[in-house]
Amino acid sequence: MSDDESCSDCYLESIEKNWNQILLNWVTKCILYTDVQELSSNVFMSIIDKYRYDISIDELDKLPLHSDDIDFFIKNKFPILRLWTLFKENYYERKSYILTSLLLYYFCINSQHGKVDADICENLSKEEQAIILNFCENLSEMEVTVNNIERISVGAYKTSTKEEKAGKWIQEANENESELDDSSSVSLYDRKKAQILKFKSSITVLPSVVNDASLSKSSLERFTDESDFKVGYLGTQLDRENIVSTAERNTTEEQGSDHQFCQSNCSCTKCTPVGQCCGDPGSTKEFCDNIPKTSTLNYRENLGWTWICQNNFCQRVFNSASNVSTYSSISRCTLLCSGLPLWPYPIGYIYYNKTIINISTKKLEYKFKSVPSTAVQEYLSDGFNLFLKYLIRLEKSKSRNVNVDSKVKKINIQIDIESDPDPRLRLNTDETYSLKVETIEDHVFIKISSESFCGARHGLETLSQLIMLDQSTGQLITLSNISIKDGPTFKYRGVMVDTARNFIPTIDLMRTIDAMASCKLNTFHWRISDVTSFPLYLEKVPELNNYGPYDKSMVYTRDDVKFLVKRAGVRGIRILIEVAAPGPVGRPWSWLPETTCARRNSNLTCDNILCLRLSMQESVFNILQTIYSEIIKLTHVDDVFHLSDSLFSFTNCYNLMDDREGFLDKALIHLKMANKGFLPRLPIIWYTAHLNRDYEAKTWNRLGVQLSNWDPNSSKDNLNKFRVIHSSKWDLSCEMIKQRCFKYRSWQQMYAWTSWRNIDAFTVEGGESILWTDLVDASSLDYHLWPRAAAVAERLWSDVIANSSANKFVYLRLDLQRSRMLLHGIKTQPIWPSWCSNNPNTCLKKVH
């Protein structure tokens, strides 16, 4: 090492020590008020305990702060932050350094009452204030990763140690403070804001790209094994600390309170008695008032317009005739004119009246009358929590100061799960449910009954879709009497996402699972490997960790998988992980001597590394058994397993059928061993021509095949021995020719595909929309999936009663479903111009 390099390393080490000392000073002088020599887990929790009530005016944001687990908090608020490498390498000091820096950043940018800023300004030196300010500002402009935290802390120290710049900044701040203190006309709020302005900057109104403000809350929810709600007894009042503060929801109390943080005569849209006027202590009232008001939903405010019902569809009109019934909002019109706005549409008994009632989350009471096991109770508690959060978010999405005389005094929700003690989705899980809404005088009684947790969750999903926001009043509305008995046509209803060709971050897969739940899909088929990458971290196969991922940052850890499995489970979804085998398996397996290649060059090496395939040797199957066992342990799915047996490749690989005879036999044997001696009830492989061979067909008799390219008129394909999962016309990817998108299938085409009904198969298990990511990554994932996968979802759920094509009511219901998905944070493609959402009658005249 040269002297220059050594000097540079010493300089960086010195800066890191100085930044560490600043963190210790912050903890000592602002948090514990005792001399702290070392950063530890107790320190982390002390920081959270002190400032948890200073951040955010939304109680939903505070839920992760009430956990005693710092890892739970970090994974919830910063799901892409990869601290697992620090745990693995036992870098405890570095981990403490990173976590303390992260907490400092998080509380600084989310402080609402100015407590964090005031402590820093009062107790730390001006130089330390400048360094912290630079650190928070710079980190807010990029993703929060371990490398970025370290790099920004060093950069902030370098920048802020320039005395001239720091001195000028501090002098200006002091001058502003002095002027404000001398003014007799400054309000109490202005004085508080002046103190904060010494430290606050634009970061108070410009959120980090990965904090809660920039991501949907539905994409950041995290659930522990402990229930958030007390269950199993009558009439439990909703706990405002667990859900949302009563002050935020009670208009009367809001108007009567004199909150010390609000300016007088504040007219900006973000002014609230539970927080600062204009929503942020670092913003002026004038600046706040100039910010355009945004709405989560795609409906505009009713500016004197009304809606009328024409041919069972709503039409927006102005100054309608006096003898025509009008509705003050599109939601009211939809409920009374167009029928139930459900997606997918129920296939069983349906009854409803046409009387609207106003409801409020603060009037909700609930009980879980029958719960067959503790595990079901925990899942149901989490699932009910999701339902409540959605209603609260909907209720807040367009709050208006309109007094509505609601006759409803109390809403009782009762949930019965009658028999199934296993909350997981299984092949024999009964997903049917019944939902009854009954209004008697001033009480609303809602009952959801099912044999299983998954069925009860579907009932809650249906109930959430029946509750709409009245845009004219800002109140929640629904129909006073509803009765539904419903269940799916097919048991297997999936979405496949390939994360090997292009890596998809965990947070985007979380959002995909949320969207699936809103459409009652139940299987997330995760094709995690292909010829180009194998991004799953496996402790027992370390070679794949070195050769598999594109980059060390593009890896799914065990914690990532467990988190997604838990998230999916409380939404009634199983995760099915597929590892491509026996080939082509490509570059990730190039370390294994037992790989083969049909075409070799003069050096006897593979002519194309992506064409590598696994040989049929016992040592190969031992490795596959290890992988299968790990997948089953991670996903807790042991009755369905996807063995792949795929031939997919975007390269010219020849003779792929050679050297693979016996794979199915050996794979089943080792899968059984990996599953503790039991063969899953439904092993699945992709259907290819080799299954026409008598030997292969006999091995796979009455087991599962997934069709990706099927010709119903072909005499070669004999499917009557197999349990079939359809995907042929439900490929969400572009049809590729010479690496270019040749054909894009619309949601109408996918909804209308019904020729698979008449297939001659042993059974049809269901279907799945599939997405290959050749031209897809996180930036375009939602665009390619939704609403087309939602169209497939209704076909799989409602096929026995659904029309063979998308009629007018399908358009209307899918547009409403898109609005709900937007509220969940899903960036769903529009199905028509926004004008049609307010005038569906006009837009649907040409639809048959």
ZAMARGU-4260 file (C-alpha; in steps of 0.2 Angstrom, whole numbers, plus 5000, padded with zeros to 4 digits):
<rodrens>
0) 5000/5000/5000 | 5007/5017/4995 | 5009/5031/5008 | 4995/5041/4999 | 4983/5027/5001
5) 4987/5024/5019 | 4985/5043/5023 | 4968/5043/5014 | 4963/5028/5025 | 4968/5036/5041
10) 4959/5052/5036 | 4943/5043/5032 | 4945/5033/5049 | 4947/5050/5058 | 4931/5057/5050
15) 4921/5041/5055 | 4927/5043/5073 | 4922/5061/5073 | 4905/5057/5066 | 4903/5043/5079
20) 4907/5055/5092 | 4894/5067/5086 | 4881/5052/5088 | 4887/5049/5105 | 4885/5067/5110
25) 4868/5067/5103 | 4863/5052/5113 | 4872/5059/5129 | 4865/5077/5128 | 4848/5075/5120
30) 4842/5057/5124 | 4849/5050/5140 | 4857/5065/5148 | 4871/5053/5155 | 4888/5050/5148
35) 4887/5036/5135 | 4903/5028/5129 | 4895/5015/5117 | 4880/5013/5106 | 4870/4998/5110
40) 4852/4991/5107 | 4846/5000/5124 | 4852/5016/5116 | 4842/5013/5100 | 4826/5009/5110
45) 4829/5025/5121 | 4829/5036/5105 | 4813/5028/5099 | 4804/5030/5116 | 4809/5048/5117
50) 4803/5054/5100 | 4790/5041/5094 | 4776/5054/5098 | 4785/5068/5089 | 4784/5061/5072
55) 4769/5061/5060 | 4751/5066/5064 | 4745/5049/5058 | 4744/5035/5071 | 4746/5022/5058
60) 4764/5028/5055 | 4767/5026/5074 | 4763/5007/5075 | 4780/5001/5071 | 4787/5012/5084
65) 4778/5003/5098 | 4788/4987/5096 | 4802/4983/5107 | 4811/4975/5092 | 4823/4987/5083
70) 4825/4975/5069 | 4806/4976/5066 | 4806/4995/5066 | 4820/4995/5053 | 4813/4982/5042
75) 4796/4991/5042 | 4802/5009/5039 | 4817/5004/5027 | 4813/4988/5019 | 4827/4989/5006
80) 4841/4992/5020 | 4851/4977/5020 | 4859/4975/5037 | 4860/4956/5036 | 4878/4957/5030
85) 4883/4966/5046 | 4874/4952/5056 | 4883/4939/5047 | 4900/4946/5048 | 4898/4951/5067
90) 4902/4969/5063 | 4893/4975/5079 | 4901/4992/5080 | 4898/4996/5062 | 4880/4990/5064
95) 4877/5002/5079 | 4885/5016/5070 | 4873/5013/5055 | 4858/5011/5066 | 4861/5027/5076
100) 4864/5037/5060 | 4848/5030/5053 | 4838/5034/5068 | 4845/5052/5069 | 4840/5054/5050
105) 4823/5047/5052 | 4817/5057/5067 | 4825/5073/5060 | 4815/5073/5044 | 4799/5067/5052
110) 4798/5078/5067 | 4781/5087/5068 | 4782/5096/5084 | 4800/5101/5083 | 4806/5092/5098
115) 4820/5083/5089 | 4826/5099/5082 | 4825/5109/5098 | 4835/5096/5107 | 4849/5097/5094
120) 4849/5116/5094 | 4849/5118/5112 | 4862/5104/5117 | 4874/5102/5102 | 4887/5114/5095
125) 4883/5124/5080 | 4896/5114/5070 | 4888/5098/5075 | 4871/5105/5070 | 4878/5110/5053
130) 4885/5092/5051 | 4869/5084/5055 | 4859/5095/5044 | 4870/5091/5029 | 4869/5073/5033
135) 4850/5073/5033 | 4848/5084/5018 | 4860/5074/5007 | 4853/5057/5013 | 4835/5062/5009
140) 4839/5064/4991 | 4844/5046/4989 | 4840/5028/4994 | 4844/5024/5012 | 4857/5010/5011
145) 4871/5005/5022 | 4884/5012/5009 | 4875/5028/5007 | 4873/5031/5025 | 4892/5029/5027
150) 4896/5039/5012 | 4885/5053/5017 | 4891/5054/5035 | 4909/5056/5028 | 4903/5069/5015
155) 4893/5079/5028 | 4908/5081/5039 | 4919/5086/5025 | 4907/5099/5019 | 4902/5106/5036
160) 4920/5108/5042 | 4923/5123/5031 | 4922/5137/5043 | 4917/5151/5032 | 4901/5142/5025
165) 4896/5135/5042 | 4899/5152/5051 | 4889/5161/5038 | 4874/5149/5040 | 4875/5150/5059
170) 4876/5169/5059 | 4861/5171/5047 | 4851/5159/5058 | 4855/5169/5074 | 4850/5185/5065
175) 4833/5178/5060 | 4831/5172/5078 | 4835/5189/5086 | 4823/5198/5074 | 4809/5186/5078
180) 4812/5187/5097 | 4811/5206/5096 | 4794/5206/5087 | 4780/5209/5098 | 4767/5203/5085
185) 4774/5185/5083 | 4762/5172/5089 | 4767/5157/5100 | 4767/5146/5085 | 4779/5158/5075
190) 4791/5158/5090 | 4792/5139/5090 | 4794/5139/5072 | 4808/5151/5073 | 4818/5140/5085
195) 4816/5126/5073 | 4821/5136/5058 | 4838/5137/5065 | 4840/5119/5061 | 4826/5114/5049
200) 4828/5116/5030 | 4819/5109/5014 | 4820/5091/5021 | 4805/5095/5032 | 4794/5096/5016
205) 4804/5085/5004 | 4803/5067/5011 | 4816/5053/5008 | 4813/5042/4993 | 4811/5027/5004
210) 4802/5034/5019 | 4783/5032/5022 | 4778/5048/5013 | 4785/5042/4997 | 4778/5024/4998
215) 4760/5018/5001 | 4757/5013/5018 | 4750/4997/5012 | 4768/4994/5005 | 4776/4996/5022
220) 4764/4987/5034 | 4773/4974/5044 | 4765/4961/5056 | 4772/4952/5071 | 4766/4936/5077
225) 4757/4945/5091 | 4740/4951/5088 | 4737/4970/5087 | 4719/4968/5093 | 4711/4959/5108
230) 4700/4946/5101 | 4688/4932/5107 | 4676/4942/5118 | 4661/4953/5115 | 4660/4971/5110
235) 4678/4976/5110 | 4679/4995/5107 | 4692/5000/5094 | 4708/5005/5103 | 4712/5022/5097
240) 4731/5020/5100 | 4732/5005/5089 | 4721/5012/5075 | 4719/5031/5074 | 4718/5045/5087
245) 4700/5050/5091 | 4704/5068/5090 | 4708/5066/5071 | 4691/5058/5068 | 4679/5068/5079
250) 4675/5084/5070 | 4666/5091/5085 | 4681/5090/5096 | 4692/5097/5082 | 4682/5112/5080
255) 4682/5115/5099 | 4700/5113/5103 | 4713/5127/5104 | 4729/5118/5098 | 4745/5128/5102
260) 4753/5124/5086 | 4740/5131/5074 | 4741/5149/5068 | 4726/5160/5069 | 4715/5161/5053
265) 4724/5147/5045 | 4715/5143/5029 | 4727/5131/5021 | 4721/5113/5017 | 4734/5104/5028
270) 4729/5114/5044 | 4724/5102/5058 | 4723/5103/5077 | 4733/5087/5078 | 4749/5094/5071
275) 4756/5110/5064 | 4746/5123/5054 | 4750/5119/5036 | 4756/5102/5041 | 4775/5107/5044
280) 4783/5118/5056 | 4797/5123/5043 | 4784/5129/5030 | 4776/5146/5030 | 4757/5148/5028
285) 4759/5157/5011 | 4770/5143/5004 | 4758/5130/5010 | 4743/5138/5003 | 4751/5138/4986
290) 4753/5120/4985 | 4740/5112/4974 | 4729/5100/4983 | 4730/5082/4978 | 4718/5068/4980
295) 4721/5049/4981 | 4705/5045/4972 | 4702/5048/4954 | 4686/5058/4957 | 4685/5077/4957
300) 4676/5087/4970 | 4658/5090/4966 | 4659/5109/4961 | 4640/5111/4959 | 4638/5096/4947
305) 4627/5081/4951 | 4624/5063/4944 | 4609/5055/4936 | 4605/5037/4932 | 4603/5033/4914
310) 4601/5015/4908 | 4609/5008/4925 | 4624/5019/4923 | 4629/5036/4930 | 4630/5052/4920
315) 4637/5069/4926 | 4626/5084/4923 | 4624/5102/4927 | 4607/5110/4931 | 4597/5094/4928
320) 4579/5094/4926 | 4569/5096/4942 | 4559/5080/4939 | 4574/5069/4938 | 4582/5061/4953
325) 4600/5067/4956 | 4614/5061/4967 | 4627/5072/4975 | 4642/5061/4972 | 4647/5047/4960
330) 4648/5035/4974 | 4630/5037/4979 | 4625/5036/4961 | 4635/5020/4958 | 4628/5011/4973
335) 4610/5015/4969 | 4611/5015/4950 | 4623/5002/4944 | 4623/4988/4958 | 4637/4981/4969
340) 4654/4988/4964 | 4663/4971/4968 | 4678/4963/4959 | 4678/4949/4957 | 4659/4947/4956
345) 4651/4935/4968 | 4645/4918/4960 | 4633/4914/4973 | 4617/4921/4981 | 4616/4940/4981
350) 4603/4952/4989 | 4604/4970/4993 | 4592/4985/4995 | 4594/5003/4989 | 4595/5013/5005
355) 4612/5021/5009 | 4618/5024/5026 | 4633/5034/5033 | 4645/5025/5043 | 4661/5030/5053
360) 4676/5020/5059 | 4674/5028/5077 | 4658/5019/5079 | 4665/5001/5075 | 4664/4987/5087
365) 4669/4969/5083 | 4671/4952/5090 | 4678/4936/5084 | 4665/4924/5090 | 4672/4907/5084
370) 4691/4905/5081 | 4697/4886/5080 | 4715/4889/5085 | 4728/4902/5091 | 4736/4903/5074
375) 4720/4907/5066 | 4716/4920/5079 | 4733/4929/5076 | 4730/4929/5057 | 4713/4935/5059
380) 4718/4949/5070 | 4731/4955/5057 | 4719/4953/5043 | 4706/4963/5052 | 4719/4976/5056
385) 4722/4977/5037 | 4703/4980/5034 | 4703/4994/5047 | 4718/5003/5040 | 4710/5003/5023
390) 4694/5011/5030 | 4704/5024/5039 | 4714/5028/5024 | 4698/5029/5014 | 4690/5040/5027
395) 4705/5052/5027 | 4708/5053/5009 | 4695/5067/5006 | 4690/5074/5023 | 4678/5088/5022
400) 4670/5099/5036 | 4652/5094/5032 | 4641/5090/5046 | 4631/5075/5041 | 4617/5069/5053
405) 4620/5050/5053 | 4607/5039/5061 | 4619/5025/5064 | 4625/5025/5082 | 4635/5009/5082
410) 4642/4996/5070 | 4645/4978/5076 | 4656/4967/5066 | 4656/4948/5070 | 4667/4935/5062
415) 4665/4917/5064 | 4678/4904/5057 | 4669/4887/5060 | 4682/4873/5058 | 4698/4875/5049
420) 4712/4877/5063 | 4726/4880/5049 | 4726/4898/5043 | 4737/4893/5028 | 4730/4891/5011
425) 4730/4873/5007 | 4723/4863/4992 | 4708/4858/5003 | 4705/4875/5010 | 4687/4880/5009
430) 4687/4898/5003 | 4668/4901/5003 | 4661/4914/5014 | 4644/4922/5018 | 4642/4941/5022
435) 4627/4949/5029 | 4624/4967/5033 | 4608/4971/5042 | 4602/4988/5049 | 4590/4989/5063
440) 4585/5006/5068 | 4602/5015/5073 | 4612/4999/5073 | 4622/4991/5059 | 4625/4972/5061
445) 4638/4964/5050 | 4642/4945/5051 | 4655/4936/5041 | 4656/4917/5042 | 4667/4905/5034
450) 4675/4888/5037 | 4693/4895/5036 | 4703/4910/5039 | 4705/4912/5020 | 4687/4913/5017
455) 4684/4925/5031 | 4698/4936/5023 | 4689/4936/5007 | 4673/4941/5016 | 4682/4956/5023
460) 4689/4961/5006 | 4671/4961/4999 | 4665/4971/5014 | 4679/4984/5011 | 4673/4985/4993
465) 4655/4988/4998 | 4660/5003/5008 | 4663/5019/4998 | 4668/5037/5000 | 4655/5050/4997
470) 4665/5063/4989 | 4652/5076/4993 | 4653/5074/5012 | 4669/5065/5015 | 4659/5052/5024
475) 4659/5033/5022 | 4643/5026/5014 | 4636/5008/5011 | 4620/5000/5008 | 4609/4996/5023
480) 4605/4978/5020 | 4616/4966/5010 | 4617/4947/5009 | 4631/4938/4999 | 4636/4919/4998
485) 4651/4917/4988 | 4666/4906/4983 | 4679/4904/4969 | 4676/4894/4954 | 4694/4887/4954
490) 4705/4884/4969 | 4721/4889/4960 | 4722/4907/4955 | 4739/4914/4953 | 4751/4927/4947
495) 4769/4922/4941 | 4783/4935/4942 | 4800/4931/4935 | 4813/4940/4946 | 4829/4932/4938
500) 4830/4940/4921 | 4828/4957/4929 | 4829/4959/4948 | 4813/4965/4957 | 4816/4973/4974
505) 4807/4966/4989 | 4796/4981/4992 | 4789/4980/4974 | 4784/4961/4977 | 4776/4967/4993
510) 4765/4979/4983 | 4761/4965/4971 | 4755/4954/4985 | 4744/4968/4991 | 4736/4970/4974
515) 4733/4951/4972 | 4724/4951/4989 | 4712/4965/4983 | 4707/4954/4968 | 4706/4938/4978
520) 4721/4929/4970 | 4728/4916/4981 | 4745/4910/4973 | 4761/4921/4971 | 4771/4910/4959
525) 4789/4916/4961 | 4801/4911/4947 | 4816/4915/4956 | 4830/4908/4945 | 4834/4907/4926
530) 4849/4906/4915 | 4856/4923/4919 | 4854/4924/4938 | 4849/4915/4954 | 4846/4929/4967
535) 4840/4918/4982 | 4853/4917/4997 | 4855/4899/5002 | 4867/4895/5017 | 4869/4877/5012
540) 4874/4881/4994 | 4886/4895/4995 | 4892/4893/4977 | 4875/4899/4971 | 4877/4915/4982
545) 4894/4919/4973 | 4889/4914/4955 | 4870/4917/4956 | 4865/4936/4958 | 4869/4950/4946
550) 4876/4959/4961 | 4877/4957/4980 | 4864/4970/4982 | 4852/4960/4971 | 4849/4946/4983
555) 4833/4939/4992 | 4839/4935/5010 | 4830/4922/5021 | 4822/4937/5030 | 4816/4944/5014
560) 4807/4928/5010 | 4800/4926/5027 | 4793/4943/5027 | 4785/4941/5011 | 4778/4924/5016
565) 4770/4932/5032 | 4763/4947/5022 | 4755/4935/5009 | 4749/4923/5023 | 4738/4936/5032
570) 4731/4940/5014 | 4726/4922/5011 | 4740/4920/4998 | 4753/4906/4997 | 4770/4909/4990
575) 4776/4896/4977 | 4795/4897/4973 | 4801/4889/4957 | 4819/4885/4954 | 4823/4882/4935
580) 4829/4864/4933 | 4836/4854/4925 | 4840/4866/4911 | 4845/4877/4904 | 4851/4883/4921
585) 4865/4894/4913 | 4878/4905/4922 | 4873/4903/4940 | 4877/4884/4940 | 4893/4886/4930
590) 4903/4882/4946 | 4896/4864/4946 | 4907/4851/4936 | 4891/4840/4933 | 4884/4853/4921
595) 4883/4849/4903 | 4882/4858/4887 | 4876/4851/4870 | 4888/4862/4859 | 4906/4864/4864
600) 4920/4874/4856 | 4937/4868/4852 | 4943/4870/4870 | 4929/4858/4875 | 4920/4872/4885
605) 4902/4877/4882 | 4899/4887/4867 | 4886/4897/4876 | 4887/4897/4895 | 4868/4901/4896
610) 4864/4884/4888 | 4872/4874/4903 | 4860/4861/4910 | 4861/4849/4925 | 4866/4831/4922
615) 4856/4817/4929 | 4869/4812/4942 | 4865/4809/4960 | 4876/4823/4967 | 4866/4835/4957
620) 4849/4829/4964 | 4857/4830/4982 | 4860/4848/4979 | 4842/4850/4972 | 4835/4841/4987
625) 4844/4854/4999 | 4836/4868/4989 | 4819/4860/4989 | 4820/4858/5008 | 4825/4876/5011
630) 4811/4882/5000 | 4798/4872/5010 | 4805/4878/5026 | 4804/4896/5021 | 4787/4896/5013
635) 4778/4884/5024 | 4770/4877/5008 | 4771/4858/5008 | 4756/4852/4998 | 4760/4861/4982
640) 4778/4862/4974 | 4784/4869/4957 | 4798/4858/4950 | 4800/4868/4935 | 4807/4855/4922
645) 4807/4870/4910 | 4814/4873/4893 | 4813/4892/4893 | 4827/4901/4886 | 4830/4917/4876
650) 4846/4910/4868 | 4848/4896/4855 | 4851/4881/4865 | 4851/4865/4856 | 4846/4847/4860
655) 4838/4852/4876 | 4828/4835/4877 | 4844/4825/4878 | 4852/4819/4894 | 4837/4823/4904
660) 4828/4806/4904 | 4824/4801/4922 | 4823/4819/4929 | 4805/4818/4934 | 4807/4801/4943
665) 4823/4807/4953 | 4816/4824/4956 | 4800/4817/4964 | 4810/4805/4975 | 4821/4819/4981
670) 4806/4831/4983 | 4798/4818/4995 | 4814/4816/5005 | 4815/4835/5006 | 4797/4836/5012
675) 4800/4824/5027 | 4795/4809/5018 | 4779/4815/5010 | 4776/4819/4992 | 4766/4836/4990
680) 4749/4833/4984 | 4751/4843/4969 | 4769/4844/4961 | 4769/4855/4946 | 4780/4856/4930
685) 4778/4866/4914 | 4770/4856/4900 | 4782/4852/4886 | 4782/4840/4872 | 4793/4827/4882
690) 4777/4823/4892 | 4770/4815/4876 | 4783/4800/4879 | 4774/4786/4887 | 4788/4784/4900
695) 4787/4802/4906 | 4768/4802/4905 | 4767/4787/4916 | 4778/4795/4929 | 4768/4811/4929
700) 4751/4803/4929 | 4738/4814/4938 | 4750/4827/4943 | 4751/4845/4939 | 4756/4853/4923
705) 4756/4872/4918 | 4752/4877/4900 | 4761/4892/4894 | 4759/4888/4875 | 4745/4877/4871
710) 4736/4874/4855 | 4718/4868/4858 | 4717/4861/4840 | 4733/4851/4841 | 4731/4832/4841
715) 4749/4830/4849 | 4744/4837/4866 | 4736/4824/4877 | 4731/4832/4894 | 4718/4819/4900
720) 4731/4812/4912 | 4736/4828/4920 | 4729/4841/4933 | 4730/4857/4922 | 4734/4875/4927
725) 4731/4887/4912 | 4742/4902/4907 | 4743/4901/4888 | 4733/4917/4884 | 4737/4925/4900
730) 4755/4930/4897 | 4757/4948/4903 | 4774/4949/4894 | 4776/4956/4877 | 4778/4943/4863
735) 4796/4944/4859 | 4804/4944/4841 | 4822/4948/4839 | 4822/4956/4857 | 4808/4968/4853
740) 4790/4968/4859 | 4779/4961/4845 | 4762/4959/4853 | 4754/4966/4868 | 4738/4957/4875
745) 4725/4969/4882 | 4715/4966/4898 | 4699/4963/4887 | 4707/4949/4877 | 4713/4941/4893
750) 4695/4943/4901 | 4687/4935/4885 | 4698/4920/4884 | 4687/4905/4888 | 4692/4892/4875
755) 4701/4883/4889 | 4684/4878/4897 | 4682/4863/4885 | 4699/4856/4888 | 4700/4837/4890
760) 4710/4835/4906 | 4710/4825/4921 | 4705/4841/4931 | 4707/4859/4928 | 4715/4866/4945
765) 4714/4884/4939 | 4725/4897/4930 | 4739/4910/4932 | 4744/4925/4923 | 4763/4925/4920
770) 4775/4939/4918 | 4793/4937/4911 | 4804/4952/4915 | 4815/4953/4899 | 4808/4971/4897
775) 4802/4974/4915 | 4809/4980/4931 | 4803/4988/4947 | 4799/5004/4937 | 4786/4996/4926
780) 4781/4981/4936 | 4764/4988/4941 | 4761/4994/4923 | 4763/4977/4916 | 4753/4967/4929
785) 4738/4978/4933 | 4723/4979/4928 | 4726/4964/4916 | 4730/4952/4930 | 4714/4958/4939
790) 4704/4953/4923 | 4711/4936/4924 | 4707/4936/4943 | 4689/4938/4939 | 4689/4925/4926
795) 4696/4912/4938 | 4684/4917/4953 | 4668/4921/4943 | 4670/4910/4928 | 4654/4900/4930
800) 4643/4916/4930 | 4654/4928/4920 | 4651/4934/4903 | 4662/4927/4889 | 4667/4945/4885
805) 4669/4962/4894 | 4652/4970/4895 | 4648/4987/4901 | 4647/4982/4919 | 4664/4974/4918
810) 4671/4990/4913 | 4663/5000/4927 | 4668/4988/4940 | 4686/4986/4934 | 4687/5005/4934
815) 4681/5006/4952 | 4693/4992/4957 | 4707/5002/4949 | 4702/5017/4961 | 4704/5005/4976
820) 4720/4999/4970 | 4727/5016/4968 | 4722/5019/4986 | 4733/5004/4991 | 4747/5012/4982
825) 4747/5001/4966 | 4751/5010/4950 | 4737/5003/4940 | 4735/5007/4921 | 4719/5017/4917
830) 4706/5008/4907 | 4699/5024/4899 | 4701/5043/4901 | 4697/5050/4918 | 4681/5059/4910
835) 4673/5042/4908 | 4675/5038/4927 | 4663/5052/4930 | 4652/5049/4914 | 4652/5030/4912
840) 4635/5030/4903 | 4642/5040/4889 | 4658/5031/4887 | 4649/5014/4888 | 4636/5017/4874
845) 4647/5008/4861 | 4652/4993/4873 | 4640/4978/4870
</rodrens>
